[in-house]
Amino acid sequence: MGRQKKGNANAQRNNNAKEMQKRSQDTEFASYAEVEAKKMKSHE
C-alpha cells in the first residue's frame, strides 16, 4: 500500500495539479521529438 498523505488538503491538490502539468509537458515534448525525428528521416 502507498503512503497515506495527511495534512493540508488544498496543498495536496495543488501538488497533484503541478505533477499532472509536469507530466503533460513531458508527453508534449516527446511527441514533438517524434515529429522532428520523422522529419529528419524523410529528408534522407
N, C-alpha and C positions, 0 to 999 in steps of 0.2 A: 504494500500500500504506500502511496505517496505521503509526503509530509503534509500535515494539516497546517494551513496558514491562518493564523488568528491575528486579529489586530484591526487596523483601520480598513473597513470595507471599501471606502472610497479610494484610498491609496492603492488597494489591491486591484480595483477595476482600472485605475489609471495605469498601473504597471502592466496589466493584461493588454490594454489598448496599445501601449508602447511596443510591447512584444509582437503583437499582431501587425503593427505598422512596419516593424523591422522585417518581419517575415515576408510581407507583401513586397517590400522593396527588393529583397533578395531574389524573389521569383521574377520580378520585372527585369533585374539586371541579368539574370540567367537567360531569359528569353531574348533580351537584346543581344547578348553574346552569341546565342544560337543564330540569330538573324545575320549578324556580322560574319560569322563563320560560313554560313551558306553563301553570302555574297562573295567572300574570298574564293570559295570553291568554284563558284560559277564563272569567275573571271579567269580561271586557269585554262 
